[in-house]
Amino acid sequence: MQCMNHRVTILLTIRADDRSGLVDFLRQALPLYESPGGIRVRLLQKLDDPRSFIEVIEYEDRATYEEDQVRIESQVEMRTCLETWRGLLAGPPIVESYYDVTDDLRT
């Protein structure tokens, strides 16, 4: 199945001891993260564990995802921002990538 035109969603399962620090950081980083357009970042907090989060990064399509991967690798500002983000975590993130095929259910 070819999924190039489907949305791409990245789920980053993370733990953070300082919720307010993480939220404050993401509030400031959000414009940079979403600046190319076609990217939306959300943060979910686990109901029964306030130190557990899922950061959701939604890309308009595969091309937007791939362009952002290049930006992450090549842009000093993005690399610096991600280093700061990692410093807020209580361990390495678990990264999962998905195509959103929901629209295929309605065709």
C-alpha positions in Angstrom: 0.0 0.0 0.0 1.3 3.4 -1.0 0.9 5.9 1.9 2.8 9.0 0.6 -0.3 11.3 0.8 -1.4 10.1 4.3 -0.7 12.0 7.4 2.3 10.8 9.4 2.1 10.8 13.2 5.0 10.4 15.5 4.4 9.3 19.1 7.1 10.1 21.6 6.4 8.3 24.9 8.3 10.3 27.6 8.7 10.7 31.3 9.4 14.0 32.9 9.8 14.8 36.6 9.1 18.5 36.1 5.7 18.8 34.3 5.7 22.6 34.4 9.3 22.7 33.0 8.3 20.5 30.1 5.1 22.5 29.4 7.0 25.8 29.6 9.7 24.5 27.2 7.1 23.2 24.7 5.1 26.4 24.8 8.3 28.3 23.8 9.5 25.6 21.3 6.1 25.2 19.6 6.5 28.0 17.1 9.9 26.6 16.0 8.5 23.0 15.8 5.5 24.0 13.7 7.1 26.8 11.7 7.6 25.1 8.4 3.8 24.6 8.2 1.9 21.3 7.9 3.1 20.2 11.4 1.0 20.1 14.6 2.4 19.2 18.0 0.2 18.0 20.9 1.0 16.8 24.4 -0.9 14.1 26.2 -0.5 13.4 30.0 -1.3 9.9 31.3 -4.3 9.9 33.6 -2.9 7.6 36.3 0.8 8.7 36.1 1.4 12.5 35.9 5.0 12.0 35.0 4.1 10.1 31.8 3.4 11.9 28.6 3.0 11.3 24.9 4.2 14.0 22.6 2.2 13.8 19.4 3.7 15.2 16.2 1.4 15.2 13.2 2.7 15.9 9.7 0.4 16.8 6.8 1.9 14.1 4.6 5.1 12.0 4.1 6.9 14.8 2.2 6.4 17.2 5.1 7.7 14.6 7.5 10.8 14.0 5.4 11.5 17.7 5.0 11.3 18.1 8.8 13.8 15.2 9.3 16.3 17.1 7.1 15.6 20.3 9.1 16.2 18.4 12.4 19.5 17.1 11.1 20.8 20.3 9.5 19.4 23.3 11.5 21.5 24.2 14.5 18.5 25.9 16.2 16.5 22.7 16.0 19.3 20.5 17.2 19.9 22.8 20.2 16.2 22.9 21.0 16.0 19.0 20.9 19.0 18.8 23.2 17.3 21.0 25.7 14.1 18.9 25.4 16.1 15.7 26.1 17.5 17.3 29.2 14.0 17.6 30.6 13.3 13.9 30.2 13.7 11.3 32.9 15.0 8.8 30.3 15.1 8.3 26.6 11.9 8.7 24.6 10.2 5.7 23.0 9.6 6.8 19.4 6.8 5.2 17.2 5.9 6.4 13.7 2.5 5.8 12.0 0.6 6.6 8.8 -2.9 7.8 9.5 -5.1 5.6 7.3 -8.4 6.6 8.9 -9.6 8.1 5.6 -9.2 4.7 4.0 -12.0 3.5 6.2 -14.4 5.9 4.6 -13.7 5.2 1.0 
